[in-house]
């Protein structure tokens, strides 16, 4: 397979995913914040909370529309650029995506119309239910997407069928309860809540600095600070859970994030700073914090975290085992009926089948893995090491920003409790300048999750280089250019609409909501 096609297909998917992920976290977080604000309105009857709900709801709506438009392309890409992937694992991967569309997206899309157009046609409670259903739909959508993505990181509940040459579900409940998927879900939605909280905090701080809509801004900041503090603390705790699961299911990713070249005595130290050198297999100017990585990665004092070099040796052994599985597979497929396959061939495949994907790594160097040389096996084993430096720095930027968000939201939480939100203009300016930071942290998290899995599109099962469609480089390059152009235009439109809505500000002093005993139409 032409490696250029692989790189271009990966680049296209990465760009479209990063664009899409600009909208997803804010949609998830704002949906909950808006629902909280309307809940307070229904409980208190104070119209300022209705004004807040409507204002932040407009910004949610703009972002929601852009998220839908960019998300549709994401799913179509599996058929366009990753057709072999779709064939190989479509039986498992397609189910969560289908459920996401039928259960979550339709729920969200149906009730979002009621949210915007039902204010004068529904009672308070009815409208509040519609708002919460929009929020639930947004979060359910993330759940099913991350169940699918979590299976790519930790493929459970499925077996390979030698007759169809596909992965097939044998335990859908295991797919749903995949611990990696569940950890990714709670971590990702908490990150989305943090994005929305900092966004609301920053926009409200800007209003206070300008002396506009001060009462609405202060209440918005109070909600955002308390919600954001809880969310940012959750991100750290749930991120720790993701790191612990990586030590069980994605050891190479964890070692690459830490730039841990050699296995250290337990408990391993955490590298706070350094410059990873992948060619030399060492980290220059490394600053270590004793014990921390061992405690985070294993939650014990006596469990080792294997280093990259040890994992490469292990990969060599798994490649050799995978070649045996590949040889048995070819023999199995030479028989017309499964009952004709000799028992020893079936046993050989069952014993080594879990490593079949490692044999497929050799397809980059030879058409037949059984003919691979020792040098080619070593090359394939070295390919299991992802790009270390981008992972190392993306993780540290993400963690550093996460700690900053805790301090920022905690500070405004205290100021809110003391009713001194506008006492320190420099803090308000800092909140405004912090608006883009959660997106940087979220994108770094995406890089860590997806780049850290390479060279696998399905961890240990299917190499990325084998998953692409049989397309010409010019075709992929053309669509890549078109996607960049279209998405850039859409991003500009999003920014213009959001800026216009923010500059216009909320429409305050709105009329009371339709009462439960009043007619539901005018």
C-alpha positions in Angstrom: 0.0 0.0 0.0 1.3 3.4 -1.0 2.3 5.1 2.3 1.5 8.5 0.8 -2.1 7.5 0.6 -2.0 6.5 4.3 -0.4 9.7 5.4 -2.8 11.9 3.3 -5.8 9.9 4.6 -4.7 10.3 8.1 -4.0 14.0 7.6 -7.5 14.5 6.2 -9.2 12.7 9.0 -7.1 14.5 11.6 -8.0 17.9 10.2 -11.7 17.2 9.9 -11.7 15.7 13.4 -9.8 18.7 14.9 -12.2 21.1 13.2 -15.2 19.1 14.4 -13.8 18.9 17.9 -13.8 22.7 18.1 -17.6 22.6 18.3 -18.3 19.4 20.2 -17.0 20.3 23.7 -18.8 23.7 23.7 -22.0 22.1 22.6 -21.9 19.4 25.3 -21.0 21.9 28.1 -23.3 24.7 27.1 -26.3 22.4 26.8 -25.9 21.5 30.5 -25.2 25.1 31.6 -28.3 26.4 29.7 -30.4 23.7 31.3 -29.1 24.6 34.8 -30.0 28.3 34.1 -33.5 27.5 33.0 -34.0 25.2 36.0 -33.2 28.2 38.3 -35.7 30.3 36.2 -38.4 27.8 36.7 -37.7 27.5 40.4 -37.5 31.2 41.1 -39.6 32.8 38.4 -37.0 35.6 38.0 -36.9 36.7 34.4 -33.2 37.5 34.4 -32.6 33.7 34.5 -34.8 33.4 31.4 -32.7 36.1 29.7 -29.6 34.2 30.6 -31.0 30.9 29.2 -32.0 32.6 25.9 -28.7 34.4 25.5 -26.4 31.5 26.1 -28.9 29.3 24.2 -28.3 31.4 21.1 -24.6 30.8 21.3 -25.3 27.1 21.9 -27.5 27.0 18.8 -24.9 28.6 16.5 -22.3 26.1 17.8 -24.7 23.2 17.5 -25.4 23.9 13.9 -21.7 24.0 13.0 -21.1 20.8 14.9 -23.7 19.0 13.0 -22.4 20.2 9.6 -18.8 19.1 10.4 -19.8 15.9 12.1 -21.6 14.5 9.0 -18.4 14.5 7.1 -16.6 12.6 9.8 -18.9 9.5 9.4 -18.8 9.7 5.6 -15.0 9.5 5.6 -15.1 5.9 6.9 -16.6 4.9 3.5 -14.5 7.3 1.5 -11.0 7.0 2.8 -11.2 4.0 5.1 -13.2 1.4 3.2 -11.1 -1.6 4.3 -11.5 -0.5 7.9 -15.2 -0.3 7.4 -15.3 -3.8 5.9 -13.0 -5.3 8.6 -14.7 -3.9 11.7 -18.0 -2.4 10.5 -20.0 -5.1 12.3 -18.8 -3.6 15.6 -18.0 0.0 14.9 -21.2 0.7 12.9 -23.6 -0.3 15.6 -22.7 2.5 18.1 -22.7 5.1 15.3 -26.1 3.9 14.1 -27.5 4.0 17.7 -26.0 7.5 18.1 -27.9 8.8 15.1 -31.2 7.1 16.0 -31.2 7.6 19.8 -29.1 10.6 20.6 -28.9 12.9 17.6 -32.6 12.6 16.7 -33.5 13.3 20.3 -31.2 16.4 20.4 -32.3 17.7 17.0 -36.0 17.2 17.7 -36.0 19.1 21.0 -33.6 21.8 20.0 -36.4 23.2 17.9 -38.7 23.2 20.8 -36.1 25.0 22.9 -35.9 27.9 20.4 -39.5 28.2 19.2 -41.4 26.9 22.2 -41.1 29.7 24.7 -44.5 31.1 24.0 -46.2 27.8 23.2 -45.2 25.7 26.2 -45.4 26.0 29.9 -42.3 26.6 32.0 -42.0 22.9 33.0 -42.7 21.7 29.5 -40.0 23.9 28.0 -37.6 23.0 30.8 -38.1 19.3 30.0 -37.3 20.0 26.3 -34.1 21.9 27.3 -32.9 19.0 29.5 -33.7 16.5 26.7 -31.5 18.6 24.4 -28.7 18.4 27.0 -29.2 14.7 27.5 -29.2 14.1 23.8 -25.9 16.0 23.4 -24.3 13.9 26.1 -25.8 10.6 24.8 -24.3 11.4 21.4 -20.9 11.7 23.0 -21.5 8.4 24.8 -22.1 6.4 21.7 -19.3 8.0 19.7 -16.9 7.3 22.5 -18.1 3.7 22.8 -17.1 3.3 19.2 -13.8 5.1 19.7 -13.1 3.2 23.0 -13.4 -0.1 21.1 -10.7 1.1 18.7 -8.5 1.6 21.8 -9.5 -1.6 23.5 -11.2 -4.1 21.1 -13.4 -6.3 23.4 -16.5 -8.3 22.7 -15.5 -9.3 19.2 -13.7 -12.2 17.4 -12.1 -12.5 14.0 -14.0 -14.8 11.6 -11.5 -16.5 9.2 -14.2 -17.2 6.7 -15.5 -13.7 6.3 -12.1 -12.0 7.1 -14.0 -9.6 9.4 -14.2 -8.8 13.1 -17.7 -9.8 14.4 -19.5 -9.1 17.6 -20.0 -11.9 20.1 -20.7 -9.9 23.2 -22.3 -6.5 22.6 -22.6 -5.9 26.3 -18.8 -6.1 26.6 -18.6 -3.4 23.9 -21.0 -1.2 25.8 -19.3 -1.6 29.2 -15.7 -1.4 27.8 -13.8 0.3 30.7 -11.7 2.3 28.2 -14.9 3.7 26.5 -16.5 4.6 29.9 -13.4 6.3 31.1 -13.1 8.2 27.8 -16.7 9.3 28.0 -16.7 10.8 31.5 -13.3 12.4 30.8 -14.4 13.9 27.5 -17.7 15.3 28.7 -16.0 16.7 31.8 -13.6 18.4 29.4 -16.6 19.7 27.5 -18.1 21.1 30.7 -14.8 22.9 31.4 -14.7 24.4 27.9 -18.2 25.8 28.3 -17.6 27.0 31.8 -14.4 29.0 30.8 -16.3 30.3 27.7 -19.2 31.6 29.8 -16.7 32.9 32.5 -14.7 34.8 29.9 -17.6 36.4 28.0 -19.2 37.4 31.3 -15.9 38.9 32.4 -15.8 40.9 29.2 -19.3 42.3 29.9 -18.2 43.3 33.4 -15.1 45.1 32.0 -17.3 47.0 29.6 -19.9 47.7 32.2 -22.7 46.0 30.2 -25.3 43.5 31.4 -23.6 43.4 34.8 -26.3 41.6 36.7 -26.7 38.9 34.1 -22.9 38.6 33.7 -22.4 38.2 37.5 -25.0 35.4 37.7 -23.5 33.7 34.6 -20.1 33.9 36.2 -21.4 32.4 39.4 -22.9 29.4 37.6 -19.8 29.0 35.4 -17.3 29.2 38.2 -19.0 26.6 40.4 -19.8 24.3 37.5 -16.3 24.8 36.0 -14.6 24.1 39.3 -16.4 20.8 39.6 -15.8 19.9 36.0 -12.1 20.8 36.0 -11.5 18.7 39.1 -13.4 15.9 37.5 -11.2 16.1 34.4 -8.1 15.6 36.5 -9.6 12.7 38.5 -11.0 11.0 35.4 -7.8 11.6 33.4 -6.0 9.7 36.1 -8.4 6.8 35.5 -7.6 6.9 31.7 -3.9 6.8 32.5 -4.4 3.8 34.7 -6.3 1.9 32.0 -3.6 2.7 29.5 -1.1 0.9 31.7 -3.4 -2.2 31.2 -4.5 -1.9 27.6 -2.1 0.5 25.8 1.3 0.1 27.4 3.2 1.6 24.5 1.0 4.7 24.5 1.7 5.2 28.2 5.5 4.7 27.7 5.5 7.1 24.8 3.6 9.8 26.7 6.2 9.5 29.5 9.2 9.1 27.0 10.2 6.1 29.2 12.7 4.3 27.0 13.8 1.7 29.5 11.9 0.0 32.2 12.5 1.6 35.6 12.4 0.0 39.1 8.9 0.4 40.6 7.5 2.9 41.3 8.6 4.8 38.2 9.4 8.5 38.2 7.4 11.1 36.3 9.3 13.2 33.7 8.1 16.7 34.3 10.4 18.2 31.6 12.7 17.0 28.9 13.4 16.8 25.2 12.6 13.3 23.8 15.0 12.1 21.1 13.4 9.1 19.3 16.4 8.3 17.2 18.8 8.2 20.1 16.1 6.6 22.4 16.8 9.0 25.2 15.3 12.1 26.8 17.7 15.1 27.0 17.7 17.4 30.1 15.0 15.3 31.8 13.7 16.5 35.1 12.2 13.6 37.1 9.7 13.5 40.0 10.3 10.3 41.9 7.5 7.7 42.3 4.7 9.8 40.7 4.4 7.9 37.4 4.3 4.6 39.2 1.5 5.8 41.5 -0.5 7.2 38.6 0.1 4.4 36.2 -0.3 1.4 38.4 -1.6 2.8 41.7 0.9 0.7 43.5 4.5 0.9 44.7 5.7 -2.5 43.4 4.3 -2.7 39.8 6.7 -1.9 37.0 5.7 0.2 33.9 7.5 -1.4 30.9 9.6 1.0 28.9 9.6 1.5 25.1 12.6 -0.7 24.4 11.1 -3.7 26.3 7.8 -3.3 24.6 9.6 -3.3 21.2 11.1 -6.6 22.1 7.7 -7.9 23.1 6.3 -6.7 19.8 8.9 -8.8 18.0 7.7 -11.9 19.8 4.1 -11.1 19.0 5.0 -10.6 15.3 6.5 -14.0 15.1 3.4 -15.5 16.8 1.2 -13.5 14.4 3.0 -14.9 11.4 2.1 -18.4 12.6 -1.5 -17.2 12.8 -1.3 -15.8 9.3 0.0 -19.1 8.0 -2.8 -21.0 9.7 -5.3 -18.5 8.3 -4.2 -19.0 4.7 -4.5 -22.8 5.2 -8.0 -22.4 6.7 -9.1 -20.3 3.7 -7.8 -22.9 1.3 -10.6 -25.3 2.3 -14.1 -24.8 1.0 -15.8 -25.9 4.2 -14.7 -25.2 7.9 -15.2 -28.9 8.8 -12.4 -29.9 6.4 -9.8 -27.9 8.2 -7.3 -30.1 10.1 -7.5 -29.8 13.9 -3.8 -28.9 14.3 -4.3 -25.9 11.9 -7.3 -24.7 13.8 -5.4 -25.1 17.1 -2.5 -23.1 15.7 -4.8 -20.3 14.7 -6.5 -20.3 18.0 -3.2 -20.2 19.9 -1.7 -17.4 17.9 -4.8 -15.6 16.5 -4.7 -12.8 19.1 -1.4 -11.7 17.5 -2.6 -11.8 13.8 -2.7 -8.0 13.7 1.0 -7.9 14.5 1.8 -10.0 11.4 -0.1 -7.5 9.3 2.4 -4.9 10.3 4.8 -6.7 8.0 2.6 -5.9 5.0 4.4 -2.6 4.8 7.6 -4.5 3.9 6.5 -7.7 2.2 3.4 -9.0 0.4 3.6 -12.2 2.4 4.4 -12.0 6.1 5.6 -15.6 6.1 8.5 -14.5 3.9 9.6 -11.7 6.2 13.2 -11.5 7.2 14.5 -10.9 10.7 15.4 -7.4 9.7 11.8 -6.7 8.5 10.4 -8.1 11.7 12.6 -5.8 13.6 11.5 -2.8 11.5 7.8 -3.7 12.0 8.4 -4.0 15.8 10.0 -0.5 15.8 6.9 0.8 14.0 4.9 0.1 17.1 6.5 3.1 18.7 4.3 6.2 18.1 5.8 9.7 17.7 7.1 10.3 21.2 7.8 14.1 21.2 4.3 15.2 20.1 2.7 12.9 22.7 5.1 13.9 25.4 4.5 17.7 25.0 0.7 17.4 24.1 0.2 15.6 27.4 2.1 18.1 29.5 0.3 21.1 27.8 -3.0 19.4 28.5 -2.2 18.7 32.2 -0.7 22.1 32.8 -3.8 23.9 31.4 -6.0 21.6 33.4 -4.3 22.7 36.6 -4.7 26.3 35.5 -8.4 25.9 35.0 -8.8 24.6 38.5 -7.1 27.6 40.0 -9.0 30.0 37.7 -12.5 28.6 38.5 -11.7 28.2 42.2 -10.6 31.9 42.3 -13.9 33.1 40.8 -15.9 30.7 42.9 -14.4 32.3 46.0 -15.0 35.8 44.6 -18.6 34.9 43.8 -19.2 33.7 47.3 -17.8 37.0 48.6 -19.8 39.0 46.0 -16.6 40.6 44.7 -16.6 39.3 41.1 -15.7 42.7 39.7 -13.2 43.6 42.4 -10.1 42.8 40.4 -10.1 43.9 36.7 -6.9 42.1 36.0 -8.6 38.8 36.9 -11.4 39.7 34.6 -8.9 40.3 31.8 -7.2 37.0 32.6 -10.6 35.2 32.3 -11.2 36.8 28.9 -7.7 35.9 27.7 -8.3 32.3 28.9 -11.3 31.6 26.6 -9.2 29.8 23.9 -7.2 27.7 26.4 -9.7 24.9 27.0 -9.8 24.2 23.2 -6.1 23.9 23.2 -6.2 21.5 26.0 -9.0 19.5 24.3 -7.2 19.3 21.0 -4.0 18.2 22.9 -6.1 15.4 24.5 -7.3 14.3 21.1 -3.7 14.2 19.9 -2.7 12.1 22.9 -5.6 9.6 22.4 -5.3 9.2 18.7 -1.7 9.7 17.8 -0.7 7.5 20.8 -2.5 4.5 19.2 -0.4 4.5 16.1 0.5 2.4 14.1 -2.9 0.9 14.9 -6.3 2.0 13.8 -7.7 -0.9 16.0 -5.2 -1.5 18.8 -3.4 -4.7 18.2 -5.9 -5.8 15.5 -5.6 -3.7 12.3 -2.7 -1.5 11.3 -3.6 2.0 10.0 -1.6 1.4 6.8 -3.9 -1.5 5.9 -7.2 0.3 6.6 -7.3 2.9 3.8 -9.3 2.9 0.6 -7.6 2.1 -2.7 -7.5 5.7 -3.9 -5.0 7.8 -5.8 -2.9 10.4 -4.0 -4.3 13.1 -6.2 -7.9 12.2 -5.2 -7.2 12.3 -1.5 -5.2 15.5 -1.9 -8.1 17.2 -3.8 -10.7 16.3 -1.2 -8.3 17.3 1.6 -8.0 20.8 0.0 -11.8 21.0 -0.5 -12.4 20.1 3.2 -9.9 22.6 4.4 -11.5 25.4 2.3 -15.0 24.5 3.3 -14.2 24.1 7.0 -12.2 27.3 7.0 -15.3 29.2 5.6 -17.5 27.5 8.2 -15.2 28.4 11.0 -15.2 32.1 9.9 -19.0 32.0 9.7 -19.1 30.6 13.2 -16.8 33.3 14.6 -18.7 36.1 12.9 -22.1 34.8 14.2 -20.8 34.2 17.7 -19.1 37.7 17.8 -22.2 39.4 16.5 -24.4 37.6 19.1 -21.9 38.5 21.9 -21.6 42.2 20.9 -25.4 42.4 20.7 -25.7 40.9 24.1 -28.8 39.5 25.8 -32.3 40.9 25.5 -33.1 41.7 29.1 -36.3 42.4 30.9 -38.3 39.9 28.8 -41.9 39.2 29.4 -42.9 36.5 31.9 -43.1 32.9 30.6 -46.4 31.3 29.8 -48.0 30.1 33.0 -49.2 26.5 33.4 -52.8 27.6 33.5 -52.7 30.0 30.5 -53.5 28.9 26.9 -50.5 27.3 25.1 -51.0 29.3 21.9 -51.8 32.9 21.1 
